[in-house]
Amino acid sequence: MTINNPYFDQNVLVTGGAGFIGSNLSRRLVDLGANVTIVDSLIPDYGGNIFNLQGYEKKLSLNIADIRDPYSMNYLVQGKKFLFNLAGQISHTDSMKNPYVDLEINVTSQLSILEACRIYNPDIRIIFASTRQIYGIPQYLPVNEQHPIRPVDVNGINKYTAEQYFLLYNRIYNIAVTVLRLTNVFGPRMRIKDARQTFIGWWIRQIIDGQKLKIFGDGLQLRDFNYIDDVVEALLTVGTNYKAFGNTYNLGSNPISLKDLAELMIKINGFGNYELEPFPPERKVIDIGSFFADYSKIKSELFWEPKTDLKIGLEETILYYRKYLEYYL
């Protein structure tokens, strides 16, 4: 079982482990034989959901704690080989309404985590989940890692600041860190009760409920989407590859317009409709237009690329929520 499986019997800490990406990663790590410890505050607004761990409750350790508590993190990082740092505030609109909370979660607590690692476990391997939002409005497409950093919201500024702290600790203290800039991730176990974290999750909720999808603007905006299984593979890949130490990588996929995405989802669902409407003012000021990432760096250096067809991923996701919808409302 240990052949080509560097996670077998390793102690792994996953922050935000009861959330969307964290729970899918944690389940996969357990399947690989890792000793998984999850940290999650389970604050309702941030996506943690105990049901995401169904069937794995006795196979991992869940610590209900807040990453803003340095005393908890000082203890929890000890003895861990890997830290998948996925906890954060990811709502762009929330970051504009409550910038200080976003600062606490996405910057101050991240620095506290780094200090905990520096003092109590400097040999830990850290994978930090960042976002494509740091780039802001694209100056060219696809957006590569050399694109100018010009965030359009508080969340983007704070996530980029956290990135720089992690990379600084890599350079100065030789802590093994990799930054992954995620694009639109979708799949089972994501938050669908509202649009605070991902619009595609909200669309899935609406389409299952028979509501009309609303697309802001002309619907021709391009986006790229990564299915959760591919994102988990990316996290696992960078976690054990020495070439990734101190590096930053985009994830991404082939782009599709929002209008075409809506039509595809409606086709998969078997019924539904959509309409175009003007941007609300609070969303218009932080909209970035078309965006899709250049993921050639991680493809050429680490041989990762998305494998799940968008249609197949959407079919799996809609099927999941038809079965378990009650647990995500």
N, C-alpha and C positions, 0 to 999 in steps of 0.2 A: 504493500500500500504506500510505502514511502518513496518508491521509485518515481522520479519526476514530480514529486509532491512536496515542495519545501515548506508547506504549512502544517504538515502532519505533526501532531503533538507539540505544536508551538503555541505559546501564550499570546493571544491577540486581543487588543482592546479596540472596540468600535464605538466612537462617540456618535450620538444620534442613531444608535443601533435599532431602535424601535420605529424609526421613520422609514420612508420609502426606500431609499437606496441602502441605508444601513441595515435594514432587516433582510433585504435580499442578499446582501453581501454576507451577513452573519450566518444565514442559513447555508449558504454555499461553503463558508469556512468550516462550519460544523460537519458538513458532508465530506470535507477534505480531511477531517480528523483533528482540526485545530481545537484548542481550549479557548473558547470565546467568552470574553467579558464585555457586556454592553453597558454603556452609560447613556441614559436618556432621562430627561426631566419629565417627560410625558405631559408637558404643558400643552393643553388642547390646541392652541393656535399654531403650534410648530410642527405638527404632523405625526408625532409619536402615537403609536396605536398598538396596544398589547396583542390584538388579533393578528398583527403582522408576524408574530412569533408562534402562531398556532402550530402545535406538533413539535416544537423545538424548546418549549419552556424548561424541560428537565435536562436538555442537552447543552445548555449554556447558562451563564450567570448574568442576571439582570440587576444592575445597580440603578435605582431611581435617584438620580443626582443631577445637579445643574453644573454645566461646565464653568459657570461663573463662580463656583465655589472652589477656591484654590486648595483648600484643605482636602477635599475629596479627590481632586485630580493629583495632588502630591502623592496620595496613597495609591491611587488606581494605576498610575503609570509604572509603578515599581514591578519588576519581574516580567515585564511584557517585552516580547520580541518585536511585535508590530503594533503600530497605532494607525488605524484608519480614521482620520479625523473628518467626520462628515457632519457634525453638529453645527448648526448655524441658523441665522434668520435669513430666509431667502426671498421674502416678499419685497418686491421693489416699491410697491405703493406703501406698504407698512413702514419701510425705511424712511420715506419722506414724511410720514405722519408722526413717527416716533424715532427720530434720528439717534437719540441718546441710547435707547434700547438696542438699536442696531449696532451702535458703537460698542456697547458693553459685550454683546454676544459675539460679534464678528471681528473685533480687534482686541479689546482688553482681555477677554477670556482666552483668546488664542495666544496672546503673549504669556499669560499665566500658565497655559499648558506647556509652552516651550520652556519656561523657567522650571517647571516641574520636571520635565525631561532632562534638562541640563544638570539639575542638581541631583535628581534621584535615579535617572536612567539614561545617561548620555549615549548608550549604545543602541537605543531603540531605533527602529526604522519607522519613519513617519510618511504617510501619504495624505496630503491635504487636498480637499475638494474645493476648488474655486469655480469661477463662472465666466462664461463668455460675456457677461454684462459689463465687465471691466473695460472692454474695448470701446463701448459707446457706439455712436453712429459710424458705420463702416466708411472708410475712405476708399476702400477697394474690396473686391470679393474674388475668391474666398479670403477670409481673414486668417492670416498666419500669426505666429507668435511674435513676429517683429512689428506688427501693426501698432500704431500709436495708441497709448492708453488715455482715453478721454471719457470717463464714465459720465452717464447722464443722470445718475441718481446716487443717493447716499450709500445704498447697498453696494454699488459698484466700487465706490471709493474705499469703503471699508474692507471689502474682500481683497482688493488689490493691496491695501496696506498690510493685511494679514499675510498675503503672499510674500511680501518683502521681508516681513519678520522671519518667516520660515526659511527663506533663502539666505537671509543674513546669518541665522543660527547655523545653517549648513556651512557657510564660508568661515565664520569665526570660531565656532565650537565643534565643527566637523560632525554635526548631527546629520544622519542620512535622511534627507528630505526630498520628496518629489511633489510637484504641484500639477494637478490635473484641472484644466479649465473645461468644465462640462457645458454642453449645449442643452437643448431641450430633451430631458430624459423622461421616458414614459414607460408604463407597464403596470403589472399587478402591484398592489400595496401602496400606490401613491394616493395623496390626498385628493378627494374629488368633491368634498362637501361645499367647496367654494373655489374661487379663482385666485386665492391669495398666493399660492405657490406655483401653480402651473395652469395655463389656460386649457391645455389639452385634457387634463383631468376633469375640469369643469365641463368641457364639451362632452366628455363621456357620460358624466352624470346627467346632463341635459338630454342627450340623445336617448339614453335608456328611459328617462322619464317622459319622452315624447315631446320635449320642448323644442322650440325653434332656436337654432344656433345663431348667435349674433357675432358678426365679424366687423371689427372696427376698420374704417377706411375702405379701400377699393377691393380688398381681398387678394391683391396681387403680390403682397409682401411675401418674400421667400424666407423659409426657415428650414433648418435641418434638425432631425430627430434621431436620438439613439435609444434603442430598446434596452431595458434594464439589464438583460442578460449580457449584452455586449459591454455595458458600462462596468458590470461586475468583473468581467474578464479583463478589462483595461486596468482596473484597480489591482487585481491579483497579479497581473503581468508586471506592472511597474513596481509592485511591492518587493519583488525578489530579483530585480534586474539591476546590476551594479551600474549599467550605463545610464540608468534613470536618476541616479543620485545627483542632487543639485540641479535637476532639469525641470523645465516647465513644458507641458504638452497640451495641445488642443485635442479634444475629441470632436467628432462631427460625422456627417454623412451627406448623401446627395440631397439637395434642397427640393422643396415642394412649396407651391403657393398655398396660402391659407384657404383660399377658395377651393383649390383642388383637394386639399386635405379634408375639408368639410364634406365635399362630395364623396370622397373615398369612405369616410366614416359612415355616412348615411347609407351608402351602398352595402357596406358590411353589415350594418345594423338591420337593413331591410326596409326601413322607413325613416322619415325625418325631413327636415327642411332647414334652410338658413336664410338670413337676410343681412344686408350690408347696412351699417349705420355709422354716423360720424363719431370720431373719437371723443370721449368725455375729456374735458379740459385737463383733469389731473393725470390722465393717461397719455394724452397727446404730448405733453411736455417731456415725458421720459421714453417715448416710443423711439426705436432706433431704425425703423424701416426694415428693409430686407437685410437678413444676416444669415450667412452660413460659413462654417469654419473650414480652414485648410488643415487636415489632420495628417498630412504627408510626413511630418517629422516623426510622430509616434509609429507610423506605418513603416518607415524606412529604418528607424533605429531599433524598434522593439517588435516589429512585425504584427502589430495590432491593427485591425480594421473592422468596421462594423460588418456583421454577417447576417443579421436578422432583417429580412425584407420588411419594409414599413407595413405592408398589408397584413403580413403574417403576425407581426407584433401587435397591430391594432385588433386583429381577430382574437388573439390570446387575451388581450387586455379587456376587451368588451365582454368576452365569455367569463372572465374572472369576476367582473363586477355584477354580471347578471346572477352569478351564483352566490356572491357574498356581499351584495349591496348593503344589507342592513347593518353591517359592521363598519361601514364607512360614512354613515350619515351623521 
